[in-house]
Amino acid sequence: MCPPKNLPLFPESLSPSTRDPFFHEGLARKAGYDPVAGVDEAGRGPLAGPVVAAAVIIPQGTDLAGVRDSKQMSAGAREKAFSEICRLALAVGIGVVSHHTIDERNILKASLEAMRRAVSVLDPQPEFLLIDGIHMIPSPVPQRCLKKGDQISRSISAASVVAKVYRDRIMCSYHHMYPLYDFEKNKGYGTRRHLDALRQYGASPIHRKTFRGVTGFDKAKT
């Protein structure tokens, strides 16, 4: 979890405004940090493919009103928002960590590494990070972890959309390589059809071999 040294930026006496999606960004700027980036990941739960993270800096005065938690948006709405974010954001960074690393290091460490990579390629570099969840990322940049951050911070919501769309596109590409698993539709999640394919054909080269549901299907039968 985030260390106590970050908490003075967010005093307990101040309640986040449910009407202001830039509440936490504003507190960081009032404390002298600018720019501020939102960071989130996509793909912790699937049985196959990489985990992808995004970091987004939204300039002051830019609202991106149609952007919210990617899980609450349709695929079409996410694609439209993705284009708007890339067009209007001050900076967008993406980090991808492979299924190999997920198996070697575990999904939490892989997710945090993907977030670190996303932040590291931002230009300009942020002075403060808003992270979705409860775990700090391995970065020297001051940061604040926010539970359900993708629902209360517009910057994190934007990062969630970018990460989700980017990962979905990767999985659609993998579908053409391994069509038996229906990655174009399930994006690697354990749907019934996906699990049936695992039982029938074994694991593909991009499956996460340490994940429950994949363990035991070490090698594709095709």
Backbone bond lengths (Angstrom), bond angles and torsions (degrees), N, CA, C in turn:
res aa  C-N    CA-C-N  psi(-1)  N-CA   C-N-CA  omega(-1)  CA-C   N-CA-C  phi
1 M - - - 1.458 - - 1.523 109.89 -
2 C 1.329 116.09 164.67 1.447 120.12 -178.00 1.521 110.91 -67.14
3 P 1.338 117.82 141.69 1.454 121.57 -176.22 1.519 111.79 -73.47
4 P 1.357 116.46 158.59 1.467 120.77 -179.02 1.522 113.61 -57.48
5 K 1.336 117.95 -27.95 1.462 119.46 -176.92 1.529 112.74 -60.70
6 N 1.321 117.25 -20.12 1.465 119.32 179.74 1.524 112.91 -88.23
7 L 1.327 117.16 -16.56 1.460 120.23 -171.48 1.529 115.04 -67.39
8 P 1.358 121.22 -32.73 1.462 119.30 179.54 1.525 114.08 -55.96
9 L 1.316 117.62 -23.89 1.461 120.05 177.40 1.519 111.27 -68.14
10 F 1.322 116.35 -20.09 1.458 121.14 -174.66 1.526 108.87 -131.50
11 P 1.336 118.21 68.70 1.459 120.96 -176.64 1.519 112.49 -57.57
12 E 1.336 115.33 143.42 1.462 120.45 -176.55 1.532 112.36 -63.66
13 S 1.343 116.80 -21.56 1.457 119.87 -178.01 1.519 112.89 -73.43
14 L 1.340 115.61 -12.79 1.453 119.87 179.57 1.514 109.37 -102.33
15 S 1.310 117.07 121.09 1.459 121.32 177.99 1.517 109.56 -93.63
16 P 1.332 117.95 132.89 1.462 119.92 178.45 1.517 111.22 -57.62
17 S 1.313 116.17 134.86 1.459 120.61 177.74 1.511 109.74 -77.16
18 T 1.322 116.45 123.67 1.458 119.62 179.23 1.520 111.16 -68.86
19 R 1.317 116.73 -13.02 1.455 120.65 -178.75 1.526 112.60 -96.42
20 D 1.312 117.24 -10.68 1.460 120.81 -176.13 1.521 110.09 -113.81
21 P 1.320 118.02 101.22 1.466 120.29 -179.22 1.523 113.27 -72.81
22 F 1.346 116.95 -4.61 1.466 121.12 177.64 1.529 111.14 -112.67
23 F 1.333 116.50 22.34 1.464 121.08 -178.99 1.527 111.29 -57.02
24 H 1.318 117.34 -51.68 1.464 121.26 -176.24 1.524 111.65 -71.14
25 E 1.324 117.27 -35.60 1.458 119.88 174.62 1.525 110.12 -61.37
26 G 1.337 115.47 -41.11 1.452 120.22 -179.56 1.520 112.77 -64.07
27 L 1.338 117.24 -40.67 1.456 120.25 177.84 1.522 111.59 -62.57
28 A 1.312 116.41 -41.25 1.460 119.78 179.05 1.529 110.98 -64.06
29 R 1.332 116.38 -41.55 1.467 119.28 179.60 1.529 111.38 -67.06
30 K 1.333 116.81 -37.91 1.461 119.61 177.76 1.529 111.30 -62.88
31 A 1.336 115.40 -28.18 1.461 120.04 178.12 1.525 111.78 -82.62
32 G 1.328 117.69 0.25 1.456 121.21 175.86 1.508 115.70 100.14
33 Y 1.350 117.25 8.30 1.463 120.64 -179.91 1.525 110.37 -99.37
34 D 1.313 116.07 124.07 1.465 120.97 177.23 1.527 108.51 -163.59
35 P 1.330 119.30 127.54 1.469 127.57 8.53 1.532 113.34 -84.00
36 V 1.341 113.09 164.50 1.463 122.34 179.61 1.523 108.41 -116.28
37 A 1.323 116.90 132.81 1.470 121.17 -179.88 1.520 110.94 -113.87
38 G 1.323 116.84 142.08 1.454 123.14 170.02 1.515 109.16 -95.80
39 V 1.332 117.39 142.13 1.460 121.54 -175.45 1.530 109.91 -133.77
40 D 1.331 116.22 134.09 1.459 120.92 177.88 1.522 108.81 -153.12
41 E 1.334 115.35 167.07 1.467 120.09 179.79 1.520 110.81 -129.31
42 A 1.325 115.41 166.38 1.462 122.63 175.58 1.518 108.05 -139.37
43 G 1.340 115.76 137.93 1.455 119.26 173.80 1.506 115.61 103.30
44 R 1.329 118.34 29.51 1.458 119.23 175.71 1.533 111.19 -77.40
45 G 1.328 117.85 -32.22 1.449 121.06 -172.85 1.516 117.92 -89.09
46 P 1.340 119.99 -23.58 1.461 120.13 -175.14 1.529 113.94 -62.05
47 L 1.315 115.16 161.89 1.465 121.90 178.66 1.517 112.22 -90.35
48 A 1.319 116.91 -8.48 1.462 120.22 -176.07 1.527 110.36 -146.10
49 G 1.324 114.47 157.83 1.458 120.19 175.14 1.516 113.89 86.49
50 P 1.331 116.30 177.65 1.460 121.89 -176.12 1.519 112.38 -82.94
51 V 1.322 115.53 170.11 1.452 121.58 165.18 1.525 106.20 -101.74
52 V 1.326 116.45 138.11 1.465 121.96 -175.52 1.524 109.09 -124.09
53 A 1.321 116.47 136.13 1.464 121.51 176.44 1.511 109.63 -122.61
54 A 1.317 115.18 156.03 1.459 120.95 176.31 1.518 109.21 -135.77
55 A 1.324 115.73 149.96 1.458 123.30 174.00 1.524 106.76 -128.47
56 V 1.318 116.38 131.81 1.465 120.93 -174.51 1.529 110.11 -132.52
57 I 1.328 115.44 132.38 1.464 121.54 172.28 1.522 107.81 -108.65
58 I 1.316 116.54 116.27 1.463 121.55 177.74 1.526 108.50 -98.02
59 P 1.318 117.88 122.87 1.467 119.03 -179.53 1.520 112.12 -66.17
60 Q 1.329 115.66 149.01 1.462 119.86 176.61 1.523 109.86 -59.00
61 G 1.332 115.69 137.17 1.456 120.41 -179.42 1.509 113.45 94.91
62 T 1.347 116.88 -8.94 1.469 121.34 176.55 1.519 108.56 -101.13
63 D 1.327 117.29 125.15 1.462 120.87 -171.28 1.515 113.75 -94.18
64 L 1.333 117.55 -43.63 1.469 122.45 -174.29 1.529 110.23 50.56
65 A 1.322 114.69 54.03 1.468 121.77 -171.02 1.521 113.89 -60.83
66 G 1.324 118.35 -27.34 1.460 119.83 -178.20 1.515 114.09 -82.07
67 V 1.333 117.22 -1.57 1.461 121.19 -176.45 1.517 110.02 -92.29
68 R 1.339 115.24 130.64 1.465 120.83 173.68 1.523 107.47 -148.08
69 D 1.319 116.60 -172.66 1.453 121.63 178.71 1.533 109.32 -47.64
70 S 1.325 116.81 124.49 1.463 120.89 -174.50 1.526 112.66 -58.49
71 K 1.334 116.95 -29.42 1.472 120.30 -179.33 1.523 111.88 -68.47
72 Q 1.319 117.49 -17.81 1.456 122.25 -179.54 1.529 112.10 -97.22
73 M 1.329 117.05 6.14 1.464 121.62 -177.33 1.523 110.38 -115.17
74 S 1.322 116.29 149.23 1.462 120.56 174.02 1.522 109.36 -72.92
75 A 1.339 115.85 163.84 1.465 120.08 179.49 1.533 110.84 -59.54
76 G 1.337 116.34 -40.84 1.462 119.92 179.33 1.515 112.23 -64.96
77 A 1.330 116.10 -40.81 1.468 120.39 178.96 1.523 110.57 -66.29
78 R 1.317 116.79 -38.00 1.470 119.37 178.15 1.517 111.55 -64.70
79 E 1.327 117.46 -41.88 1.467 120.73 179.34 1.530 110.81 -61.79
80 K 1.317 116.43 -43.00 1.467 120.92 178.66 1.525 110.54 -64.41
81 A 1.340 116.27 -44.08 1.462 120.54 179.44 1.522 111.05 -65.32
82 F 1.328 116.71 -37.38 1.466 121.00 178.38 1.525 110.57 -56.78
83 S 1.323 116.66 -46.04 1.465 120.70 179.82 1.521 111.39 -63.77
84 E 1.339 116.17 -41.17 1.466 120.44 179.86 1.527 111.11 -65.80
85 I 1.313 116.26 -42.05 1.463 119.92 179.48 1.524 110.59 -62.20
86 C 1.318 116.58 -47.41 1.466 120.62 -179.53 1.525 111.65 -63.46
87 R 1.311 116.88 -30.56 1.458 121.13 -179.50 1.529 112.49 -78.41
88 L 1.329 117.34 -37.16 1.456 120.98 -170.55 1.532 114.90 -104.39
89 A 1.308 117.58 -18.91 1.461 119.75 -177.69 1.520 111.34 -68.51
90 L 1.318 115.48 149.74 1.461 120.56 174.41 1.521 110.42 -68.46
91 A 1.332 116.03 -35.78 1.458 120.92 178.15 1.521 109.58 -160.04
92 V 1.333 114.84 146.04 1.463 122.16 176.03 1.525 108.01 -133.14
93 G 1.322 116.16 129.00 1.457 120.84 176.98 1.517 110.37 -123.38
94 I 1.323 116.87 144.60 1.469 122.12 -179.06 1.524 109.27 -128.91
95 G 1.326 116.18 137.29 1.455 122.19 175.81 1.519 110.32 -126.85
96 V 1.312 116.66 133.25 1.470 122.17 -178.58 1.522 108.96 -123.55
97 V 1.334 116.02 129.98 1.465 121.53 177.09 1.524 107.96 -123.31
98 S 1.301 116.22 128.29 1.458 122.22 -170.40 1.522 114.06 -73.44
99 H 1.327 114.28 166.65 1.463 120.72 176.29 1.525 111.38 -63.45
100 H 1.333 116.80 -29.07 1.473 120.07 177.53 1.531 110.49 -61.64
101 T 1.329 115.83 -46.70 1.464 120.33 -179.50 1.524 110.78 -67.52
102 I 1.329 116.28 -36.77 1.470 119.73 176.42 1.523 110.09 -58.54
103 D 1.326 117.16 -44.50 1.461 120.67 179.25 1.522 111.84 -68.02
104 E 1.324 117.08 -34.63 1.463 120.68 -177.41 1.525 112.74 -77.18
105 R 1.346 116.69 -37.08 1.472 119.63 -169.64 1.527 114.27 -113.61
106 N 1.301 119.12 -16.90 1.464 129.40 -175.31 1.525 109.82 94.01
107 I 1.320 115.49 158.52 1.456 120.69 -170.06 1.531 112.62 -69.62
108 L 1.326 118.68 -33.30 1.461 119.74 179.25 1.525 110.84 -65.18
109 K 1.322 116.71 -50.39 1.466 119.87 -179.95 1.525 110.94 -62.65
110 A 1.327 116.82 -37.68 1.465 120.28 178.57 1.522 110.84 -65.71
111 S 1.333 117.49 -39.74 1.461 121.17 179.23 1.520 111.34 -64.81
112 L 1.328 116.89 -43.72 1.460 120.64 179.27 1.524 111.21 -65.81
113 E 1.330 116.28 -34.99 1.462 119.65 176.77 1.529 111.02 -67.83
114 A 1.329 116.80 -38.96 1.465 119.66 177.02 1.528 110.31 -61.96
115 M 1.334 116.97 -40.41 1.460 120.48 177.60 1.528 110.95 -63.94
116 R 1.332 115.76 -43.22 1.473 119.18 178.39 1.525 110.85 -58.63
117 R 1.318 116.57 -44.12 1.467 120.22 179.81 1.530 111.03 -63.28
118 A 1.328 116.67 -41.03 1.464 119.68 179.81 1.527 111.05 -61.35
119 V 1.325 116.52 -42.72 1.468 120.79 179.37 1.525 110.52 -67.09
120 S 1.323 117.20 -39.26 1.464 121.09 -173.64 1.518 113.65 -64.17
121 V 1.342 117.72 -23.56 1.471 119.71 -177.84 1.530 112.58 -97.68
122 L 1.326 118.05 1.90 1.458 119.74 177.93 1.523 110.60 -66.78
123 D 1.299 115.78 140.62 1.466 122.18 176.48 1.526 108.26 -141.74
124 P 1.338 117.79 106.78 1.467 127.31 10.43 1.523 112.48 -76.44
125 Q 1.333 114.79 161.44 1.449 119.94 175.16 1.527 110.11 -72.89
126 P 1.332 117.91 139.81 1.467 120.53 179.85 1.521 111.48 -74.98
127 E 1.321 115.65 156.69 1.454 121.44 174.24 1.522 111.71 -98.33
128 F 1.339 116.31 -12.80 1.458 120.45 179.41 1.521 108.47 -152.65
129 L 1.348 115.91 145.59 1.461 121.99 -179.21 1.520 110.81 -119.96
130 L 1.317 115.58 138.70 1.458 122.65 169.88 1.526 106.41 -109.70
131 I 1.329 116.51 115.71 1.460 122.51 -172.34 1.522 110.35 -107.53
132 D 1.317 117.08 131.80 1.461 119.78 174.81 1.522 109.37 -73.90
133 G 1.327 116.58 127.72 1.455 120.10 177.42 1.516 112.90 111.22
134 I 1.332 115.78 -156.64 1.465 120.84 -174.03 1.528 112.77 -122.19
135 H 1.321 118.54 3.95 1.458 121.49 -176.06 1.524 111.55 -113.84
136 M 1.324 116.04 129.24 1.451 120.35 173.30 1.520 110.15 -66.84
137 I 1.316 116.31 154.46 1.452 120.25 175.07 1.526 109.11 -99.09
138 P 1.330 118.28 156.52 1.464 120.99 -178.43 1.538 111.06 -75.98
139 S 1.314 115.06 78.26 1.464 121.76 -179.01 1.522 108.81 -144.89
140 P 1.336 117.84 143.66 1.469 120.35 178.50 1.526 113.09 -75.66
141 V 1.331 117.94 -8.14 1.459 121.39 -178.89 1.528 109.40 -69.63
142 P 1.336 119.53 130.77 1.469 121.14 175.91 1.522 110.16 -53.85
143 Q 1.321 116.58 143.00 1.459 119.05 -172.84 1.518 112.01 -150.72
144 R 1.322 113.90 158.78 1.460 122.71 178.35 1.522 108.45 -132.07
145 C 1.338 116.57 128.87 1.452 121.13 176.70 1.524 109.12 -92.32
146 L 1.327 116.22 134.92 1.460 121.48 -178.25 1.528 109.88 -125.85
147 K 1.333 116.21 117.98 1.458 119.29 173.88 1.521 108.86 -64.16
148 K 1.333 115.97 133.53 1.461 122.33 -176.59 1.530 110.44 54.40
149 G 1.319 114.34 38.16 1.467 119.76 -178.48 1.511 113.34 -59.95
150 D 1.340 117.00 -30.37 1.463 119.39 -179.80 1.522 112.09 -68.93
151 Q 1.331 117.17 -9.92 1.467 120.77 177.81 1.527 112.86 -101.89
152 I 1.327 117.87 -16.00 1.460 120.12 -173.85 1.523 113.94 -120.92
153 S 1.311 118.34 -8.29 1.465 121.78 179.19 1.519 109.45 -126.24
154 R 1.329 116.82 123.30 1.468 120.56 -178.81 1.529 111.07 -63.99
155 S 1.332 117.47 -34.39 1.459 120.20 179.71 1.535 110.85 -65.63
156 I 1.332 116.09 -41.77 1.457 119.34 178.16 1.523 110.40 -70.16
157 S 1.322 117.52 -38.52 1.466 120.52 176.58 1.528 110.25 -57.90
158 A 1.323 116.39 -43.65 1.463 120.42 179.20 1.523 110.66 -62.37
159 A 1.335 116.30 -41.45 1.458 119.74 178.00 1.519 111.16 -64.02
160 S 1.326 117.39 -37.47 1.462 120.49 179.78 1.520 110.91 -64.63
161 V 1.322 116.72 -38.29 1.474 121.17 179.13 1.526 110.01 -66.73
162 V 1.324 116.93 -47.66 1.464 120.38 -178.57 1.526 110.60 -61.35
163 A 1.332 117.01 -45.28 1.459 120.37 -179.18 1.524 111.58 -63.28
164 K 1.333 116.70 -43.11 1.464 121.26 -178.65 1.528 111.47 -65.15
165 V 1.324 117.18 -48.09 1.461 120.06 -178.54 1.529 110.69 -64.32
166 Y 1.318 116.75 -42.97 1.467 120.28 -178.57 1.534 110.45 -63.16
167 R 1.325 116.28 -43.91 1.466 119.03 179.54 1.531 111.56 -67.03
168 D 1.330 117.15 -40.44 1.464 120.03 178.43 1.519 110.76 -58.79
169 R 1.315 116.67 -38.50 1.467 120.20 179.35 1.528 110.66 -66.65
170 I 1.320 116.61 -38.40 1.465 119.85 175.91 1.523 110.57 -60.80
171 M 1.337 116.17 -44.97 1.456 119.77 -177.15 1.530 111.73 -68.82
172 C 1.315 117.29 -31.68 1.469 120.00 175.32 1.525 110.16 -66.37
173 S 1.325 117.26 -35.25 1.464 120.36 176.30 1.526 110.48 -66.97
174 Y 1.322 116.29 -40.55 1.460 119.88 178.05 1.530 111.40 -65.19
175 H 1.325 116.84 -28.26 1.465 119.93 179.17 1.529 110.90 -57.95
176 H 1.332 116.36 -37.90 1.467 119.60 -179.06 1.525 111.43 -70.95
177 M 1.332 116.51 -23.54 1.462 120.28 177.95 1.524 111.23 -84.71
178 Y 1.346 116.08 -35.56 1.467 121.25 -175.90 1.531 109.17 -132.86
179 P 1.323 117.83 69.24 1.468 120.93 -172.86 1.527 114.75 -66.55
180 L 1.329 117.72 -17.90 1.463 120.26 -177.37 1.532 113.09 -63.11
181 Y 1.338 116.52 -22.09 1.467 120.03 -172.25 1.526 113.66 -99.18
182 D 1.324 116.81 -2.13 1.458 120.94 174.57 1.536 113.16 62.07
183 F 1.340 116.46 36.45 1.459 120.63 -177.66 1.529 112.89 -61.12
184 E 1.318 117.03 -26.91 1.458 120.12 -179.83 1.528 111.26 -60.26
185 K 1.329 116.08 -32.79 1.461 120.21 -179.24 1.527 113.04 -96.76
186 N 1.343 117.29 -43.25 1.470 118.59 -173.48 1.525 113.55 -91.93
187 K 1.344 117.61 -12.94 1.473 122.91 179.20 1.533 112.23 55.90
188 G 1.323 115.77 23.07 1.462 120.16 177.77 1.511 114.47 97.49
189 Y 1.325 117.65 -6.94 1.460 120.06 178.53 1.530 110.42 -73.52
190 G 1.335 115.51 157.86 1.456 120.54 -172.64 1.513 114.53 -82.51
191 T 1.306 117.00 64.99 1.458 120.77 174.85 1.535 109.41 -71.43
192 R 1.328 115.66 166.16 1.468 119.43 -179.32 1.529 110.95 -59.52
193 R 1.334 115.94 -43.52 1.469 119.23 -178.88 1.528 110.80 -64.98
194 H 1.320 116.14 -37.96 1.466 120.60 178.57 1.530 110.40 -64.38
195 L 1.328 116.64 -46.25 1.466 120.21 -179.70 1.527 111.52 -65.75
196 D 1.325 116.22 -36.28 1.465 119.71 176.11 1.528 110.27 -62.10
197 A 1.336 115.89 -40.54 1.467 119.98 179.39 1.522 110.93 -65.94
198 L 1.320 117.28 -38.54 1.460 120.25 176.87 1.528 111.04 -61.25
199 R 1.305 116.50 -43.41 1.466 120.24 179.58 1.526 111.33 -65.84
200 Q 1.321 115.98 -36.54 1.470 119.50 -176.21 1.524 112.75 -81.41
201 Y 1.341 116.77 -40.17 1.468 120.19 -171.38 1.523 114.44 -113.32
202 G 1.328 116.95 -9.45 1.457 118.75 -174.82 1.520 111.03 82.27
203 A 1.320 116.55 -178.05 1.467 121.59 -176.57 1.513 111.68 -81.78
204 S 1.315 115.43 143.81 1.465 121.53 174.70 1.528 109.52 -82.16
205 P 1.323 118.31 171.15 1.474 120.22 178.32 1.520 114.36 -63.61
206 I 1.340 118.94 -16.98 1.463 118.75 -178.20 1.529 112.70 -103.26
207 H 1.321 118.35 6.91 1.453 120.21 177.68 1.530 110.81 -74.41
208 R 1.328 114.80 150.08 1.462 121.76 177.78 1.523 108.18 -85.89
209 K 1.318 115.94 101.44 1.463 121.11 -169.56 1.522 113.70 -66.12
210 T 1.336 118.47 -20.29 1.466 121.05 -178.88 1.524 112.81 -90.18
211 F 1.332 117.66 -3.08 1.461 120.67 -176.84 1.523 111.30 -84.47
212 R 1.336 114.66 139.06 1.452 119.46 175.21 1.527 108.75 -60.90
213 G 1.293 116.62 132.64 1.453 121.38 -174.45 1.506 112.03 105.91
214 V 1.354 115.05 -23.53 1.471 120.67 177.28 1.522 110.01 -109.32
215 T 1.335 116.43 -34.02 1.460 121.37 179.37 1.529 110.96 -51.22
216 G 1.309 115.46 128.02 1.468 119.82 -178.28 1.508 112.58 104.10
217 F 1.335 116.00 -20.30 1.473 120.28 176.57 1.515 108.00 -108.25
218 D 1.323 116.31 64.45 1.457 121.54 -170.00 1.523 114.05 -69.13
219 K 1.303 116.64 -27.52 1.464 118.11 -171.86 1.520 110.39 -139.85
220 A 1.340 115.35 134.60 1.464 119.43 177.44 1.511 110.92 -63.13
221 K 1.318 116.65 143.62 1.467 121.48 -178.44 1.512 112.02 -90.15
222 T 1.378 116.59 -3.81 1.451 118.94 -178.11 1.518 111.19 -93.00
